[in-house]
Structures are given as structure tokens and as C-alpha cells.
Amino acid sequence: MADYVPDETTILNFRHLLEKHNLADQVFSVINNHLQEKGLLLKEGTIVDASIIAGPSSTKNKNKKRDPEMGSTKKGNNYHFGVKVHSGVDSRSGLVHSVETTSASIADKAMLYELLHGQEKAIFGDKGYVGKEDKHLARDAEVYWGVLDRRGPNKKLSLKQKKRNKKLSKIRAKVEHPFRIVKSVWGHNKTRYRGLEKNKSHFKMLFALSNLYMKRKILLGA
């Protein structure tokens, strides 16, 4: 069986071929188009989210520097170095339809419109996507704004806002499933490569596969 496993050089050359011809985007699109044709990807509402993927912070490498395309951000009381993987997830099926990768220092809401396909009837997100202008734009376009309310300085959320947040959190929870598969099931909780484009291609492939994995029983049954 070992004779049939490609060696490291073959795998590396194949990865470079994928990157050179931007094939990760094409694979991602082909898989999602197939899922849409099967009625599994509806694209009516989008849940947006971002997750920090740790990068190597050590300078013990050939260039004696950390990856210049990665950055740091504070989450809770801790600082994290690496990239942010931003995803747009179908609110009905939980499948990923959009993926972007930035430095971890980029704010979640900065990538909001990059994650939308433009046909949304609803947009959902956590408190990191709060924005009055975005809210008004969505309502003007008759798109439901399902972003969680955030308390202001020296103000508490009203009981109505708390109930709304609780209701929306149940919908928003679907966005965690693809990340759980990629991070916990497959163990990809750290960056594998230097540079944003290489990591973006990597995560597009991973989310394309996670979409198939999430609907594998239906697809195999069909």
C-alpha cells in the first residue's frame, strides 16, 4: 500500500499547481454549485463569522522574522498571532459559500460585504458586526438584519434585546459547525503555510470538503 502513496515532492508540486492556476477557488465553486443543484445550498440568508487560526510566532526560521502578512489581535485577555478566516454560511443548511483570509489584526466587520453573495433575504452575525450604517443599508434593501445587539458604554441591554439575542444565537450557531469540522475533526487549528494566499487556498479546499462531509449521508444516499 505504501508504494501507492505520493512522496513529499509530488504532493508539493501538486499544491503549487493548485496555487498557480487558482484551482482551489474552482474546486470550491464546483462543489457548491453541485450542492445547490441538489437543493442543499439555498442562499437565502447568510451567517457571517471569523475565526483566528494561529500562526507560528517564533522568529527561529530562515528569515529570522514572523510572517509579515499575519498579525496580532486581542481576544479576551490574550493576544493571538496568525490569520483570520472569514466565512459566509448559508443560514438554512449551514454550508459555507464564501471564504476570505486576512491578518488576525483585521476587524471582523471589515470583511462583511466580501462574504455576502448579494441575494440575501437575511444577514446574521455576532456583536463584532454591529454597525448602524450597515443596519440601515440592509433595511433599505429589505434584508433582515440579524446581528446581535451590543450594549453601549454604561448601558445595559433591555429585556427585549436579550430575548432577541438569544433567539438569533440559535440561528448563528450553525456557523460554528464548519469550523468545528476543520479544527476539531481534521485538526487544522494552525496555519500550515506562510502568506495569506496560500492559507486562503488551503482553507477554501478544507471548507469545500467540509461541505461535502456535512451532507455526506444525503449525497451517498442519493
MINUNU-924548 format. One line per field, with one value per residue: residue in three letters; x negated, y, z negated of N, C-alpha, C in turn. Coordinates in Angstrom, 1 decimal, decimal comma, padded with zeros to 4 digits, m for minus. Layout:
BEGIN
code	ALA ...
n_X	X ...
n_Y	Y ...
n_Z	Z ...
ca_X	X ...
ca_Y	Y ...
ca_Z	Z ...
c_X	X ...
c_Y	Y ...
c_Z	Z ...
This chain:
BEGIN
code	MET ALA ASP TYR VAL PRO ASP GLU THR THR ILE LEU ASN PHE ARG HIS LEU LEU GLU LYS HIS ASN LEU ALA ASP GLN VAL PHE SER VAL ILE ASN ASN HIS LEU GLN GLU LYS GLY LEU LEU LEU LYS GLU GLY THR ILE VAL ASP ALA SER ILE ILE ALA GLY PRO SER SER THR LYS ASN LYS ASN LYS LYS ARG ASP PRO GLU MET GLY SER THR LYS LYS GLY ASN ASN TYR HIS PHE GLY VAL LYS VAL HIS SER GLY VAL ASP SER ARG SER GLY LEU VAL HIS SER VAL GLU THR THR SER ALA SER ILE ALA ASP LYS ALA MET LEU TYR GLU LEU LEU HIS GLY GLN GLU LYS ALA ILE PHE GLY ASP LYS GLY TYR VAL GLY LYS GLU ASP LYS HIS LEU ALA ARG ASP ALA GLU VAL TYR TRP GLY VAL LEU ASP ARG ARG GLY PRO ASN LYS LYS LEU SER LEU LYS GLN LYS LYS ARG ASN LYS LYS LEU SER LYS ILE ARG ALA LYS VAL GLU HIS PRO PHE ARG ILE VAL LYS SER VAL TRP GLY HIS ASN LYS THR ARG TYR ARG GLY LEU GLU LYS ASN LYS SER HIS PHE LYS MET LEU PHE ALA LEU SER ASN LEU TYR MET LYS ARG LYS ILE LEU LEU GLY ALA
n_X	m000,8 m002,0 m003,5 m001,8 m001,3 m001,8 m005,0 m006,7 m007,7 m006,1 m003,5 m004,0 m004,5 m002,1 m000,5 m001,6 m000,8 002,0 002,1 000,9 002,7 005,0 006,8 008,1 010,2 011,8 012,5 013,9 016,1 017,2 018,0 019,9 021,8 022,8 023,9 025,9 027,5 028,5 030,3 029,4 027,9 029,1 029,0 030,5 030,3 027,5 025,0 022,5 019,1 015,9 012,8 009,9 006,9 004,1 000,8 m002,8 m004,6 m007,2 m010,5 m012,5 m013,6 m014,4 m014,4 m014,5 m012,3 m008,8 m005,9 m005,2 m002,7 m000,8 000,8 001,5 004,0 006,3 008,1 010,4 008,4 006,1 003,5 003,4 001,6 001,6 003,8 007,0 009,8 012,5 015,9 018,8 021,9 024,5 027,7 029,7 028,8 026,3 024,0 020,9 020,5 018,8 015,4 012,8 009,5 007,5 005,1 004,8 005,3 007,2 010,4 013,5 015,9 014,9 014,8 017,3 019,0 017,6 018,3 020,9 023,3 025,1 027,8 029,1 031,8 031,7 029,3 027,0 025,1 022,5 021,8 019,6 020,1 021,7 023,2 024,4 024,8 024,6 026,7 028,9 028,6 029,1 031,8 033,0 032,7 034,5 033,6 033,4 031,9 030,0 028,1 026,4 027,4 025,4 024,3 024,1 021,7 021,7 024,4 027,0 028,3 031,7 034,5 035,9 034,0 032,2 033,7 034,0 031,3 030,8 032,6 031,5 029,0 029,3 029,8 027,4 025,6 025,1 023,0 020,7 020,4 019,0 016,4 015,8 015,6 013,3 011,3 011,5 012,2 010,6 008,2 007,0 006,0 004,1 002,0 000,6 m001,1 m003,2 m002,2 000,8 002,4 001,7 002,6 005,3 006,1 005,8 007,7 010,0 010,2 010,5 012,9 014,6 014,5 015,5 018,1 019,0 018,7 020,5 022,9 022,8 024,2 026,7 025,8 024,5 026,6 028,3
n_Y	m001,2 001,2 001,9 003,2 005,6 009,1 010,7 013,2 015,3 015,1 015,7 018,3 019,6 019,2 020,8 023,3 023,5 023,7 026,2 028,0 027,9 028,8 026,9 026,1 027,8 027,2 024,5 024,8 026,3 024,5 022,3 023,6 024,5 022,1 021,2 023,1 022,6 020,2 021,1 021,6 023,8 026,8 029,6 031,8 033,2 034,6 033,8 035,4 035,1 035,0 033,4 032,9 031,7 030,2 031,3 030,6 032,2 032,3 033,5 031,9 031,0 030,8 033,5 034,9 036,2 036,9 035,9 038,4 038,9 038,1 038,9 040,4 040,1 040,9 038,8 038,5 038,3 037,7 037,7 036,9 035,5 035,4 034,3 035,4 033,6 034,2 033,6 033,0 031,7 029,6 030,2 028,3 025,7 025,6 025,4 026,4 029,2 031,3 032,4 034,1 035,3 037,0 039,1 038,5 040,8 042,3 043,7 042,0 042,9 044,3 042,7 042,1 042,6 041,2 038,6 038,2 037,0 038,6 038,0 037,8 037,4 037,8 038,7 037,4 037,7 038,0 040,2 041,5 042,5 044,7 047,7 050,8 052,0 049,9 048,4 050,1 050,2 047,5 047,3 049,2 047,8 045,9 043,7 041,4 042,3 040,5 040,8 040,5 042,5 044,9 046,1 049,5 052,1 052,2 051,3 048,9 046,0 045,8 043,9 043,0 043,2 041,3 038,9 038,9 038,6 036,0 034,4 034,9 033,8 031,1 030,6 031,6 029,8 027,8 028,6 027,7 025,0 024,2 025,2 023,7 021,2 021,5 022,4 020,7 018,0 017,5 018,6 021,0 023,5 025,3 027,4 026,3 027,2 030,0 033,3 034,9 034,1 031,5 030,2 030,9 029,5 027,0 026,8 027,2 024,9 023,1 023,9 023,4 020,6 020,2 021,0 018,9 016,8 017,4 017,0 014,4 012,0 012,4 012,8 010,4 008,7 009,4
n_Z	000,0 m000,7 001,5 003,2 002,2 002,7 002,8 000,8 002,5 004,8 003,8 002,9 005,4 006,6 005,0 005,5 008,2 007,9 006,6 008,5 010,7 009,5 008,5 006,2 005,8 007,9 007,4 005,0 006,0 007,9 006,3 004,6 006,4 007,3 004,9 004,6 006,9 006,0 004,2 001,7 000,9 000,3 000,2 m000,9 m003,3 m005,1 m007,4 m009,0 m010,0 m011,9 m012,5 m014,4 m013,3 m014,5 m013,9 m013,3 m015,8 m016,4 m015,7 m014,9 m012,3 m008,7 m007,8 m010,1 m011,0 m011,8 m010,0 m007,7 m006,7 m008,5 m011,6 m014,9 m017,4 m020,0 m022,2 m024,5 m027,4 m026,2 m023,7 m020,2 m017,5 m014,0 m011,4 m010,2 m009,4 m007,5 m007,1 m005,1 m005,7 m004,7 m006,0 m006,3 m005,6 m006,7 m005,3 m003,9 m001,8 m001,2 m001,5 m003,1 m003,8 m006,1 m007,8 m011,3 m012,7 m011,4 m011,6 m012,2 m011,0 m008,8 m006,7 m006,0 m003,6 m001,7 m002,2 m001,5 000,9 002,3 002,8 000,5 m001,9 m004,5 m007,0 m009,4 m012,4 m014,9 m017,7 m016,8 m014,3 m014,5 m013,3 m012,6 m010,1 m008,3 m009,1 m008,5 m005,7 m005,0 m005,9 m004,2 m001,8 m002,2 m003,6 m006,2 m009,3 m011,2 m013,3 m016,4 m019,2 m020,9 m024,0 m024,9 m026,0 m029,5 m029,5 m029,7 m028,1 m027,0 m028,2 m026,0 m024,0 m025,0 m024,8 m022,0 m021,2 m022,2 m020,7 m018,1 m018,4 m018,3 m015,7 m014,6 m015,5 m013,7 m012,2 m013,4 m013,0 m010,5 m011,1 m013,4 m012,3 m010,6 m012,4 m014,8 m014,0 m011,8 m012,6 m011,8 m013,2 m013,1 m011,1 m008,0 m006,2 m005,0 m004,3 m003,0 m000,8 m000,2 m002,5 m002,3 000,0 m001,0 m003,1 m001,6 m000,2 m002,4 m003,5 m001,3 m001,3 m003,8 m003,4 m001,8 m003,6 m005,6 m004,4 m003,6 m004,1 m002,8 m000,2 000,4 000,0 002,1
ca_X	000,0 m002,9 m004,0 m000,8 m001,2 m002,7 m006,0 m006,6 m007,9 m004,9 m002,5 m004,4 m004,3 m000,6 000,0 m002,0 000,1 003,3 002,0 000,6 003,9 006,1 007,8 008,9 011,5 012,7 013,0 014,9 017,3 017,9 018,7 021,1 022,8 023,4 024,8 027,0 028,3 029,2 031,2 028,8 027,4 030,3 028,5 031,5 029,7 026,1 024,4 021,0 018,3 014,5 012,1 008,5 006,1 002,8 m000,4 m004,0 m005,0 m008,6 m011,4 m013,6 m013,4 m015,4 m014,4 m014,5 m011,1 m007,5 m005,2 m004,7 m001,3 000,0 000,8 001,9 005,3 006,6 009,3 010,4 007,2 004,9 003,2 003,2 000,9 001,9 004,7 008,4 010,6 013,8 016,8 020,2 022,5 026,0 028,4 030,6 028,1 025,0 022,9 020,0 020,5 017,8 014,3 011,7 008,4 006,8 004,3 005,7 005,5 008,3 011,7 014,4 016,9 014,3 015,0 018,7 019,6 016,9 018,9 022,3 023,5 025,9 029,2 029,6 033,0 031,3 027,9 026,9 023,7 022,3 021,7 018,5 020,6 022,6 022,9 025,7 024,9 024,9 028,1 029,8 028,5 029,8 033,3 033,4 032,8 035,5 032,9 033,5 030,7 030,0 026,8 026,7 027,2 024,3 024,6 023,3 021,0 022,6 025,7 027,3 029,3 033,0 035,0 036,3 032,7 031,6 034,5 033,7 030,0 030,9 033,2 030,6 027,8 029,6 029,6 026,0 024,8 024,8 021,7 019,7 020,2 017,9 015,1 015,6 015,1 012,0 010,4 011,5 012,3 009,5 007,1 006,4 006,2 002,9 001,7 m000,4 m002,0 m003,4 m001,4 002,3 002,9 001,5 003,6 006,7 006,4 005,9 009,0 011,1 010,3 011,0 014,4 015,3 014,6 016,4 019,5 019,4 018,7 021,7 024,1 022,3 025,3 027,7 025,2 024,3 027,9 028,8
ca_Y	000,0 002,4 002,2 004,0 006,9 010,0 011,2 014,7 016,2 015,0 016,4 019,8 020,0 019,3 022,0 024,5 023,6 024,3 027,7 028,7 028,0 029,2 025,8 025,9 028,6 026,4 023,3 025,3 026,7 023,3 021,6 024,4 024,5 020,8 021,2 024,0 021,9 019,2 021,7 021,6 025,1 027,6 031,0 032,8 034,1 034,4 034,0 035,8 034,8 034,9 032,6 033,1 030,5 030,5 031,1 030,5 033,5 032,3 034,0 030,9 030,5 031,2 034,9 035,4 037,1 036,3 036,1 039,8 039,0 037,8 039,9 040,0 040,6 040,6 038,2 038,3 038,9 037,1 038,1 035,8 035,9 034,4 034,8 035,3 033,0 034,8 032,7 033,3 030,4 029,5 030,1 027,1 024,4 025,6 025,2 027,6 029,7 032,3 032,3 035,1 035,2 038,2 039,1 038,4 042,2 043,0 043,6 041,0 043,6 044,8 041,7 041,7 042,5 040,2 037,3 038,1 036,7 039,6 037,6 037,6 038,0 038,0 038,6 037,2 037,8 038,3 041,6 042,1 043,1 045,8 048,9 051,5 052,3 048,6 048,1 050,9 049,7 046,3 047,5 049,9 046,8 044,9 042,5 041,3 042,5 039,6 040,9 040,6 043,8 045,1 047,2 050,7 052,5 052,5 050,9 047,5 045,6 045,7 042,6 042,7 042,9 040,0 037,9 038,9 038,0 034,6 033,8 034,9 033,0 029,7 030,6 031,9 028,7 027,0 029,0 027,1 023,6 024,0 025,5 022,6 020,1 021,8 022,5 019,6 016,7 017,3 019,1 022,2 024,7 026,1 027,7 025,3 027,9 031,4 034,1 034,8 033,5 030,0 029,8 031,1 028,4 025,8 026,8 027,0 023,4 022,5 024,2 022,7 019,3 020,2 021,0 017,5 016,0 017,7 016,4 013,1 010,9 012,7 012,6 009,0 008,0 009,7
ca_Z	000,0 m000,8 002,9 003,9 001,5 003,3 001,9 000,4 003,6 005,7 003,1 003,0 006,8 006,8 004,2 006,3 009,4 007,4 006,3 009,8 011,5 008,6 008,6 005,0 006,0 008,9 006,7 004,1 006,8 008,5 005,2 004,1 007,5 007,2 003,7 004,9 007,8 005,3 003,3 000,3 000,6 000,7 000,4 m001,2 m004,3 m005,3 m008,7 m008,8 m011,2 m011,7 m013,5 m014,4 m013,1 m015,0 m013,0 m014,1 m016,3 m016,6 m014,7 m014,7 m010,9 m007,8 m007,6 m011,4 m011,2 m011,8 m008,7 m007,7 m006,3 m009,6 m012,6 m016,3 m017,9 m021,4 m022,4 m026,0 m028,0 m025,5 m022,3 m019,3 m016,3 m012,9 m010,4 m010,5 m008,3 m007,5 m006,3 m004,9 m005,8 m004,4 m007,3 m006,3 m005,5 m007,5 m004,3 m003,6 m000,4 m001,0 m002,4 m002,9 m004,8 m006,4 m009,0 m012,5 m013,2 m010,7 m012,3 m011,6 m010,2 m007,7 m005,6 m005,9 m002,3 m000,9 m002,5 m001,0 002,3 002,9 002,9 m000,9 m002,5 m005,9 m007,4 m010,8 m012,8 m016,3 m018,1 m016,1 m013,1 m014,8 m012,6 m012,3 m008,6 m007,7 m009,5 m007,7 m004,3 m004,9 m005,9 m002,9 m000,8 m002,7 m004,1 m007,6 m009,9 m012,4 m014,0 m017,8 m019,8 m021,8 m024,9 m024,7 m027,2 m030,7 m029,3 m029,7 m027,1 m027,6 m028,2 m024,6 m023,3 m025,4 m024,2 m020,6 m021,0 m022,5 m019,5 m017,0 m018,7 m017,9 m014,2 m014,3 m016,0 m012,6 m011,6 m014,2 m012,6 m009,6 m011,8 m014,3 m011,4 m010,1 m013,5 m015,7 m013,4 m011,0 m013,3 m011,2 m014,0 m013,0 m009,7 m007,5 m005,2 m005,1 m003,3 m003,1 000,4 m000,3 m003,5 m001,8 000,9 m001,9 m003,8 m000,7 000,0 m003,6 m003,6 m000,3 m001,8 m005,0 m002,9 m001,4 m004,8 m006,3 m003,6 m003,0 m004,2 m001,8 001,1 000,6 000,2 003,5
c_X	m000,9 m003,4 m003,1 m000,7 m002,3 m003,8 m005,9 m006,7 m006,7 m003,7 m002,7 m004,1 m002,8 000,0 m000,3 m001,1 001,5 003,2 001,8 001,8 005,2 007,2 008,6 010,3 012,4 013,3 014,1 016,2 018,0 018,6 020,0 022,1 023,5 024,3 026,0 028,0 029,1 030,2 030,7 028,2 028,4 029,9 029,7 031,0 028,3 025,7 022,9 020,3 016,8 013,9 010,6 007,8 004,7 001,7 m001,6 m004,5 m006,6 m009,4 m012,6 m013,3 m014,5 m015,6 m014,5 m013,4 m009,8 m006,9 m004,7 m003,3 m000,3 m000,1 001,4 003,2 005,5 008,0 009,4 009,2 005,9 004,7 002,9 002,5 001,3 002,8 006,1 009,1 012,0 014,7 018,2 020,9 024,0 026,8 029,4 029,8 026,8 023,8 022,2 020,1 019,4 016,7 013,3 010,7 007,7 005,9 005,3 006,0 006,7 009,6 012,7 015,3 016,3 014,5 016,4 019,2 018,9 017,5 020,3 022,3 024,4 027,4 029,8 031,0 032,8 029,8 027,8 025,4 023,7 022,1 020,5 018,9 021,6 022,2 024,2 025,9 025,2 026,3 029,1 029,8 029,2 031,3 033,8 033,5 033,7 034,8 033,0 032,1 030,7 028,7 027,2 026,5 026,1 024,6 023,7 022,6 021,9 024,0 025,9 028,3 030,6 033,4 035,4 035,0 032,1 032,4 034,2 032,3 030,0 031,5 032,3 029,4 028,1 029,4 028,1 025,1 024,3 023,4 020,5 019,4 019,1 016,5 014,8 015,0 013,6 011,0 010,3 011,5 011,0 008,2 006,3 006,6 005,0 002,6 000,6 m001,4 m002,2 m002,6 000,1 002,9 002,8 002,5 005,0 007,0 006,6 007,2 010,2 011,3 010,9 012,5 015,2 015,5 015,5 017,9 019,9 019,5 020,0 023,0 023,8 023,4 026,3 027,1 025,0 025,6 028,5 028,0
c_Y	001,3 002,8 003,1 005,4 007,9 010,5 012,7 015,6 016,2 015,8 017,9 020,3 020,2 020,5 023,3 024,6 024,1 025,8 028,5 028,9 028,4 028,1 025,6 026,7 027,8 025,2 023,7 025,6 025,5 022,5 022,3 024,5 023,2 020,7 022,0 023,3 020,8 019,8 021,8 022,9 026,1 029,1 032,0 033,8 033,7 034,7 034,3 035,5 034,9 034,1 032,8 031,8 030,8 030,3 031,0 031,9 033,5 032,9 033,1 030,2 031,1 032,7 035,6 036,4 036,3 036,6 037,5 039,9 038,6 038,9 039,4 040,7 040,2 040,0 037,8 039,0 038,4 037,6 036,9 036,3 034,9 035,1 034,7 034,7 033,5 033,9 033,3 031,9 030,5 029,3 028,9 025,8 024,4 025,4 026,5 028,0 030,7 032,2 033,4 034,9 036,5 038,0 039,1 039,8 042,9 042,7 042,7 041,7 044,2 044,0 041,4 041,6 041,6 038,8 037,1 037,8 037,7 039,3 037,4 038,2 038,3 037,9 038,4 037,3 038,1 039,8 042,3 042,7 044,2 047,0 049,6 051,7 051,0 048,2 048,8 050,5 048,4 046,5 048,3 048,9 045,7 043,6 042,5 041,4 041,7 039,6 041,2 042,0 043,8 046,3 048,3 051,0 052,8 052,2 049,4 047,2 045,5 044,3 042,1 042,4 041,6 038,8 037,7 038,2 036,5 033,8 033,8 034,0 031,5 029,6 030,7 030,7 027,8 027,3 028,3 025,7 023,4 024,2 024,3 021,4 020,3 021,8 021,2 018,2 016,5 017,9 020,2 023,4 025,6 026,3 026,7 026,0 029,4 032,1 033,9 034,0 031,9 029,5 029,9 029,9 027,1 025,7 026,7 025,6 022,7 022,7 023,6 021,2 019,2 020,2 019,6 016,6 016,2 017,1 015,0 012,0 011,1 012,4 011,1 008,2 008,2 008,9
c_Z	000,0 000,6 003,6 003,3 002,2 002,3 001,7 001,6 004,6 005,1 003,1 004,4 007,1 006,2 005,0 007,6 009,0 007,2 007,6 010,6 010,7 008,6 007,4 005,2 006,9 008,2 005,8 004,8 007,3 007,4 004,8 005,2 007,5 006,0 003,9 005,9 007,1 004,3 001,9 m000,1 001,2 000,9 000,2 m002,3 m004,6 m006,8 m008,5 m010,2 m010,9 m012,8 m013,3 m014,3 m013,5 m013,9 m013,9 m014,5 m016,5 m015,4 m014,4 m013,3 m010,0 m007,7 m009,0 m011,7 m011,2 m010,4 m008,7 m007,3 m007,4 m010,6 m013,9 m016,6 m019,3 m021,5 m023,8 m026,6 m027,3 m024,1 m021,5 m018,0 m015,2 m011,9 m010,9 m009,2 m008,5 m006,6 m006,2 m004,8 m005,5 m005,7 m007,4 m006,5 m006,4 m006,6 m004,1 m002,1 m000,1 m002,0 m002,1 m004,0 m004,9 m007,5 m010,2 m013,0 m012,5 m011,4 m011,5 m010,6 m008,9 m006,4 m005,3 m004,4 m001,3 m001,1 m002,0 000,5 003,1 003,1 001,5 m001,1 m003,9 m006,1 m008,9 m011,1 m014,3 m016,5 m017,4 m014,8 m013,3 m014,0 m012,2 m010,8 m007,9 m007,9 m008,7 m006,2 m004,1 m004,9 m004,7 m001,8 m001,1 m003,0 m005,6 m008,3 m011,2 m013,1 m015,5 m018,3 m020,8 m022,7 m024,7 m026,0 m028,3 m030,5 m029,3 m028,6 m027,8 m027,5 m026,8 m023,8 m023,7 m024,8 m022,7 m020,4 m021,2 m021,3 m018,3 m017,2 m018,3 m016,4 m013,9 m014,7 m014,8 m012,0 m012,2 m013,6 m011,6 m010,2 m012,7 m013,5 m011,0 m011,3 m014,4 m015,1 m012,6 m011,5 m012,7 m012,0 m014,0 m011,5 m009,3 m006,7 m005,6 m004,0 m003,3 m002,0 000,3 m001,4 m003,1 m000,9 000,0 m002,5 m002,9 m000,4 m001,2 m003,8 m002,5 m000,7 m003,0 m004,5 m002,5 m002,6 m005,5 m005,7 m003,0 m003,0 m003,1 m000,4 001,4 000,7 001,5 004,5
